[in-house]
Amino acid sequence: KNEVEQSPQNLTAQEGEFITINCSYSVGISALHWLQQHPGGGIVSLFMLSSGKKKHGRLIATINIQEKHSSLHITASHPRDSAVYICAVNTGTASKLTFGTGTRLQVTL
Amino acid sequence: GAGVSQSPSNKVTEKGKDVELRCDPISGHTALYWYRQRLGQGLEFLIYFQGNSAPDKSGLPSDRFSAERTGESVSTLTIQRTQQEDSAVYLCASSLQGGGGYGYTFGSGTRLTVV
């Protein structure tokens, strides 16, 4: 079993829909990260969380430390949001990231 | 620099040849990481540098893989006697410090194809 599990693996949505991507982890962490990977491979860091909730534009990330669960929400989705969204954690005090397998999001017109 | 720079962006090499991949992190970032992403798969950790030393090399898949970092800046990942299973995108990332809890900036990666 992977230490970091994401769901769904694939998601198709119509423009304007509210999207939720889930991440569960089974180990103690110091931080959780949401990353975005566009076709072509470039990775952008969206959020780093250790508690609570963060918002940036149409993106919202939440984390529940007790339940070992995080969600990434996209409001008013747009085709340019189409990408792979990756959840990653720092386990314990580790510097390296442990990654989930990613959620491939396709937003259509 | 303004971002993490990796070179080359693409590399095609013959099986058995050695390759060197370069990463230039953000100036002042003491922590540097190498990750690998095989086609259709998730990201795998290779090695972590804090300054010029590598406290975690646990992800290097074999002794054909080595890396160094000099001047608390540029890092080079070397793969000797390349094999087809080494084909992947090699990504470098840097952060202000190690120990978790700091944001990461990723380079655009080097796509390595071993033929």
HADDOCK unambig.tbl for C-alpha pairs under 7 A between the chains (distance, minus, plus):
assign (segid A and resid 30 and name CA) (segid B and resid 100 and name CA) 6.55 0.50 0.50
assign (segid A and resid 30 and name CA) (segid B and resid 101 and name CA) 6.39 0.50 0.50
assign (segid A and resid 31 and name CA) (segid B and resid 100 and name CA) 6.73 0.50 0.50
assign (segid A and resid 31 and name CA) (segid B and resid 101 and name CA) 5.52 0.50 0.50
assign (segid A and resid 41 and name CA) (segid B and resid 108 and name CA) 6.82 0.50 0.50
assign (segid A and resid 42 and name CA) (segid B and resid 108 and name CA) 4.87 0.50 0.50
assign (segid A and resid 43 and name CA) (segid B and resid 106 and name CA) 6.00 0.50 0.50
assign (segid A and resid 44 and name CA) (segid B and resid 106 and name CA) 6.81 0.50 0.50
assign (segid A and resid 45 and name CA) (segid B and resid 104 and name CA) 6.68 0.50 0.50
assign (segid A and resid 45 and name CA) (segid B and resid 105 and name CA) 6.82 0.50 0.50
assign (segid A and resid 48 and name CA) (segid B and resid 103 and name CA) 6.55 0.50 0.50
assign (segid A and resid 90 and name CA) (segid B and resid 100 and name CA) 5.62 0.50 0.50
assign (segid A and resid 93 and name CA) (segid B and resid 99 and name CA) 5.53 0.50 0.50
assign (segid A and resid 93 and name CA) (segid B and resid 100 and name CA) 6.00 0.50 0.50
assign (segid A and resid 94 and name CA) (segid B and resid 99 and name CA) 5.59 0.50 0.50
assign (segid A and resid 94 and name CA) (segid B and resid 100 and name CA) 5.88 0.50 0.50
assign (segid A and resid 95 and name CA) (segid B and resid 98 and name CA) 5.10 0.50 0.50
assign (segid A and resid 95 and name CA) (segid B and resid 99 and name CA) 4.28 0.50 0.50
assign (segid A and resid 95 and name CA) (segid B and resid 100 and name CA) 4.44 0.50 0.50
assign (segid A and resid 96 and name CA) (segid B and resid 48 and name CA) 6.79 0.50 0.50
assign (segid A and resid 99 and name CA) (segid B and resid 43 and name CA) 6.33 0.50 0.50
assign (segid A and resid 101 and name CA) (segid B and resid 42 and name CA) 5.05 0.50 0.50
